[in-house]
Amino acid sequence: MASQSRLDELVESNRLLLESGKHSDFIVTCGNDTYNVHKAIICPRCDFFDGASRFGKASSVIEAENNAVELVDDDPEIVKHMMQYIYTLDYEVPVAENDYRTRLVLRRDGITDRAERKQACWLAERIPFLSRDYYERVLKVVRNYRVVGEAGIYVTDITNKPFRELVNLVEEAEKNGSLIEDAFPSDRQWLVHAKIYTIADKYNVRGLKECVVAKLRATDIDALASKWFWAALDVIYSTTPPQDLALRDMVADHIAVLFEHFEINDRIQEKFSKFPELAVRLVNHWYGGPDCNNKTQSNN
């Protein structure tokens, strides 16, 4: 069996081949990007390229005599990650450098009053959009109470006293215009991963969907507050096959956690109306179902 260092060496060699295009015998274009690729590498990993290199595919622009294919309907950013995976069996989505260092995830347990649950939801949705000075003031309040901290994430059950303090801070910030667009722009990874999953299914790239699932499971996100989570949900429930439950159930699991702590909000209601199957996935999450153990759709 080859040592890990030798396998790493092979992967690096493939990466350099993709980067340089040396000895290429096939061309893939998408938007303004051109990839001088190698049939011996791309065809065993991807059924689409295997067929395109031999017969052509009606869904794309083919120049069979020139050994070229143009992916006219795809996002160049997503195709870039797909090509990276085909050559190295991995891909890397860049993270933003301006994320806040600590993520605060609020939970409100033991509330039966709907108005209080709704206010708790309002608070948790707005904290990630506070300017850095107000965000630090919120963290200072939270640190005085019960907090579970791990790898830069604080999860706290906000009892009545800190809850009131936090509400006052957020209201003050809104009044002073101390809000930003997004404290955690790296959450966009969720949307990118979802799109990569879709293109992996579209072109049957072996192993790529499993790679996406592993990366999403390792990526923290505040599902309630992050606009990127909801954008990823739209992609997952509108572009992945209905029988492919890997990401559909992952999203449903996140939403199920929200139901445990907060009142249902307008955004969740809107998603239920848009994707009725999402409600079905939640029922299966809570009570089990005939397909609850059939989540992973392998394309190996």
Buried (B, 14 or more C-beta within 10 A) or exposed (E): EEEEEEEEEEBEEBBEBBEEEEEBEBBBBBBEEEBBBBBEBBBEBBBBBBBBBEEBBEEBBBEEEEBBBBBEEBBEBBBBBBBBBBBBBBBEBEEEEEBBEBBBBBBBEEBEEEEBBBBBBBBBBBBBBBBEEBBEBBBEBBEEBEBEEEEEBBBBBBEEEBBEBBBEBBEEBBEEEBBBEBBBBBBBBBBBBBBBBBBBBBBBBBBBBBBBBEBBEEBEBBBBBBBBBBBBBBBBBEBBEEEBBBBBBBBBBBBBBBEEBBBBBEBBEEBBEEBEEBBBBBEBBEEEEEEBEEBEBEBE
